[in-house]
Amino acid sequence: MTGTILYTVAAIALYLLSDWILNQIEIKRGKRLEHRSLIFFAIILVLALSSFSLIERMSESQTGDQSNTAIEAAGN
C-alpha cells in the first residue's frame, strides 16, 4: 500500500517536473516546439524509468534489511 502511494506521488511530481523542463526549453528557444507531446513523453519516460528504478532499489534494500534481521533473530 505504501509503495502504491509512493509511486503515485512520484508520478505526479514527474509530470510537473517534465512540464516545467519542457516549458524552460521552449522559453529558451523563444517558440513552442513542433512535436511538444513527443518531447514531453521522452522527458517523462527518462525521468520515470530512473526514479522508479531508484524507488525499487530503495524498497528492496529496506526489505532486505528487514528480512536479514528476521533471519538473524530466528537463528539466535
C-alpha positions, 0 to 999 in steps of 0.5 A: 500500500505504501509503495502504491502511494509512493509511486503515485506521488512520484508520478505526479511530481514527474509530470510537473517536473517534465512540464516545467523542463519542457516549458524552460526549453521552449522559453529558451528557444523563444517558440513552442516546439513542433512535436511538444507531446513527443518531447514531453513523453521522452522527458517523462519516460527518462525521468520515470524509468530512473526514479522508479528504478531508484524507488525499487532499489530503495524498497528492496534494500529496506526489505532486505534489511528487514528480512536479514534481521528476521533471519538473524533473530530466528537463528539466535 
